């Protein structure tokens, strides 16, 4: 998938406006997939992207968080964490499957299907330029910004 155009997709988004990948061409786009709203790691990751949002904007970059949570859950999470970017609901796993982020994970000793924390940078032409899989949250948002700066 790397260095290839990303297939167009549409997902429901917070802010009452559907997201369609083809409508955000022209500037880099960061899509970060996370397991679940309001969990410790996902909250920390969202806060780090929130705190560096002005740097992303200065680079002309848009960012979207994606999980399988409902829009209602997303709206609550976005509001509580004061997130300046939209969250996309992928209940049907369309984008999750497109990017191959659904994995079998161990939770409390049981195998469960879930999202592997992953981030993707798509350039202004719609081409996937970088992917991070199995993301460790600490310092990740800054690493994404550093890559986008190098991409420019």
C-alpha positions as CSV (number, residue, x, y, z in Angstrom):
1,X,0.0,0.0,0.0
2,X,2.9,2.4,0.7
3,X,3.6,4.8,-2.1
4,X,0.3,3.9,-3.8
5,X,-2.9,6.0,-4.0
6,X,-5.4,5.3,-1.2
7,X,-8.9,4.2,-2.4
8,X,-11.6,6.7,-1.7
9,X,-13.9,6.0,1.3
10,X,-16.6,7.8,3.2
11,X,-17.3,7.6,7.0
12,X,-19.7,9.4,9.3
13,X,-17.9,12.2,11.2
14,X,-18.4,14.3,14.3
15,X,-19.5,17.8,13.5
16,X,-22.5,16.5,11.5
17,X,-20.6,16.3,8.2
18,X,-19.6,13.0,6.5
19,X,-15.9,12.6,5.7
20,X,-14.8,11.6,2.2
21,X,-11.1,11.1,1.6
22,X,-11.3,12.5,-2.0
23,X,-12.6,15.8,-0.7
24,X,-9.5,16.5,1.4
25,X,-6.9,16.2,-1.4
26,X,-4.4,19.0,-1.8
27,X,-2.7,18.8,1.6
28,X,-1.3,16.0,3.7
29,X,-3.8,14.0,5.8
30,X,-3.1,12.1,9.0
31,X,-5.5,9.2,9.8
32,X,-4.9,7.7,13.1
33,X,-6.8,4.5,14.1
34,X,-7.3,3.8,17.8
35,X,-9.1,1.1,19.7
36,X,-11.7,2.9,21.9
37,X,-12.8,6.3,23.0
38,X,-12.1,7.4,26.6
39,X,-9.6,4.6,27.4
40,X,-6.2,5.6,28.9
41,X,-3.9,5.1,25.8
42,X,-6.4,6.5,23.3
43,X,-7.1,9.5,25.5
44,X,-3.3,10.2,25.8
45,X,-2.9,9.9,22.1
46,X,-5.8,12.2,21.3
47,X,-4.4,14.8,23.8
48,X,-1.0,14.7,22.2
49,X,-2.5,15.3,18.7
50,X,-4.6,18.0,20.2
51,X,-1.7,19.7,21.9
52,X,0.3,19.7,18.6
53,X,-2.7,20.6,16.4
54,X,-1.4,24.1,15.7
55,X,1.8,22.6,14.3
56,X,-0.2,20.3,12.0
57,X,-2.3,23.3,10.8
58,X,0.9,25.3,10.1
59,X,2.0,22.4,7.9
60,X,-1.4,22.5,6.0
61,X,-2.2,19.1,7.4
62,X,-5.6,17.7,8.4
63,X,-5.9,15.0,11.0
64,X,-8.7,12.6,11.7
65,X,-9.1,9.9,14.5
66,X,-10.9,6.7,13.5
67,X,-12.3,4.0,15.7
68,X,-15.4,1.7,15.7
69,X,-17.1,3.8,18.3
70,X,-20.5,5.4,17.6
71,X,-20.8,9.1,16.6
72,X,-22.4,9.8,20.0
73,X,-19.4,8.3,21.8
74,X,-17.1,10.3,19.5
75,X,-18.9,13.5,20.2
76,X,-18.7,13.0,24.0
77,X,-15.0,12.1,23.7
78,X,-14.2,15.0,21.5
79,X,-16.0,17.4,23.7
80,X,-14.5,16.1,27.0
81,X,-11.0,16.2,25.6
82,X,-11.5,19.5,23.7
83,X,-10.3,18.0,20.4
84,X,-10.0,20.5,17.6
85,X,-10.2,17.8,14.9
86,X,-13.0,15.5,13.8
87,X,-13.4,11.8,14.8
88,X,-14.7,9.3,12.2
89,X,-17.0,6.4,13.1
90,X,-16.1,3.1,11.3
91,X,-18.7,0.7,12.8
92,X,-18.8,-1.3,9.6
93,X,-14.9,-1.5,9.5
94,X,-14.7,-0.2,6.0
95,X,-11.6,2.0,6.6
96,X,-10.2,-0.5,9.1
97,X,-10.3,-3.2,6.5
98,X,-8.9,-0.8,3.8
99,X,-5.9,-0.1,6.0
100,X,-5.7,-3.6,7.5
101,X,-5.8,-2.5,11.2
102,X,-8.1,-5.1,12.6
103,X,-6.1,-7.7,14.5
104,X,-6.6,-10.4,17.1
105,X,-5.5,-9.1,20.4
106,X,-5.3,-10.5,23.9
107,X,-7.5,-8.8,26.5
108,X,-7.6,-10.1,30.0
109,X,-6.5,-13.5,28.7
110,X,-9.1,-13.7,25.9
111,X,-8.6,-13.3,22.2
112,X,-10.7,-10.4,20.8
113,X,-10.8,-8.6,17.4
114,X,-9.8,-5.0,17.7
115,X,-8.0,-2.1,16.1
116,X,-4.3,-2.1,16.2
117,X,-3.2,1.5,17.0
118,X,-1.9,2.7,13.7
119,X,-1.3,6.0,11.9
120,X,-1.1,6.8,8.2
121,X,0.1,9.9,6.3
122,X,-1.4,10.5,2.9
123,X,0.1,13.3,0.8
124,X,-1.8,16.0,-1.1
125,X,-2.1,13.7,-4.2
126,X,-3.8,10.9,-2.2
127,X,-0.8,8.7,-2.0
128,X,0.1,6.8,1.2
129,X,3.6,8.0,2.2
130,X,4.1,6.6,5.7
131,X,2.5,4.1,8.1
132,X,3.1,3.3,11.7
133,X,1.6,0.1,13.1
134,X,1.5,-1.1,16.7
135,X,2.0,2.5,17.8
136,X,3.4,3.3,21.2
137,X,1.7,6.6,22.2
138,X,4.7,8.4,23.9
139,X,6.2,10.8,21.4
140,X,4.2,9.5,18.5
141,X,2.4,12.7,17.6
142,X,5.7,14.6,17.4
143,X,7.2,11.8,15.2
144,X,4.2,12.2,12.8
145,X,4.9,16.0,12.6
146,X,8.6,15.4,12.0
147,X,7.7,13.2,9.1
148,X,5.3,15.7,7.5
149,X,7.9,18.4,7.8
150,X,10.4,16.2,5.9
151,X,7.7,15.4,3.3
152,X,7.2,19.1,2.5
